[in-house]
Amino acid sequence: MRILQTPPRYPPAVGGVENAVAGLTRGLVGLGHEVAVLCANEPVSAKEEVLEGVRVRRLPYVGKVANTNVTPGLPIAILREEFDLLHTHLPTPWSADWSAIAAAAKRKPLVLTYYNDIVGEGPFEGIARLYNRTGLRLLLRLAKKITVIQPEYQNSPHLRGLEEKVEVIPVGVDLARFRPEGAASDGRTLFFLSLLDRHHRYKGLEDLLSALVAVKEEVGDVKLLVGGGGELLDHYRRASARLGLEEAVQFLGFVPEEMVAKYYNRCDIFILPSTSRAQEGFGMVALEAMACGRPVICTGIVGVAEEVERVGAGLVVEAGKPEVLAEAIARLLQSGPEAQRMGAAGRRLVEERYGWRKVAERFEGLYEGLVG
């Protein structure tokens, strides 16, 4: 099949959706399909290139609304492409909406991956509500199939009445790139990884910093590595200083792709204390940490939380409660063999269910049912 993907951005851009689309497109190429990507040119990269068999074309953009690049040339670019099926991604309305309209104009089936609900903060709250009542409804109607990355999102109020269109297909992980490389050296190192901008405050770093104060009181020396850059980096640095955590927290800034797996392997516990069910999609970073054999502590909001609990790959805590998070961290730091067993259970889980080839095969079957 000839498959066109229209994510908002594509690597070297960093983010959960970007990484998910990259993993899926490589998996589809590995299955013998012809895959092209149309996206915004952020960060500025080659306008057109082939990456691991995927033809990537990056378009100029004139600005951003929330976390969405506005690419005026996208509709015409889609119409000029030859494809059997178009796969687009939400929560980035511009690219998803124009993809739906262009696919309809070309009479080609549209698949939409619905990562999470669109919510706005401050002045964007009203805009988000307006879009959900208008553009989103049209997009969902035009989509032939809608995939969600965790079962919980089948209950989204925006997807009511569309059950026959909706299928759960999770994101995957690169099992060769993310793999165990030995135990961390000191037994007291935690790792948190996210973009540190206003769009990702829901990842819960404030709660983690608050919890760390109590953890230090109970277990003594502990080190938290915070990976990620963004406009809130200095805000979190100041918050860490106010809590007296200067010696306990190391802000790494932007972590290059080639270093991400090394930091997972350098830590003893990976932590993802997300606070917003509407905004947290799946938690790919938790999946990557498990692939590296590390136990995970996450909130029940995270898409993979149910499986973490089911197979014993870590601990799941209630969102928004730093004191509960602190108890879980202290328990695992002092558990020794239990933490190691959890790490091994996580690796087994991703090998069985979350390799990108297996995820790509599920999409392949969905696509074939539409292309016929």
Salt bridges, closest charged atoms under 4 A:
GLU18 OE2 - ARG9 NE 2.82
GLU42 OE1 - LYS64 NZ 3.30
GLU48 OE2 - ARG55 NH1 3.80
GLU49 OE2 - ARG58 NH1 2.67
GLU52 OE2 - ARG26 NH1 3.57
GLU81 OE1 - ARG55 NH2 2.78
ASP84 OD1 - ARG2 NH2 3.15
GLU125 OE2 - ARG129 NH1 3.32
GLU181 OE2 - ARG179 NH2 3.95
ASP197 OD1 - HIS200 ND1 2.70
GLU206 OE2 - ARG201 NH2 2.81
GLU206 OE2 - HIS235 NE2 3.32
GLU231 OE2 - ARG198 NH1 3.27
ASP234 OD1 - ARG237 NH1 3.30
GLU257 OE1 - ARG177 NH2 2.76
GLU280 OE1 - LYS203 NZ 3.06
GLU307 OE1 - ARG310 NH2 2.40
GLU307 OE2 - ARG353 NE 2.95
GLU318 OE1 - LYS321 NZ 3.43
GLU338 OE2 - ARG331 NH2 2.51
GLU351 OE2 - ARG347 NE 2.93
GLU361 OE2 - ARG357 NE 3.48
GLU364 OE2 - HIS33 NE2 2.74
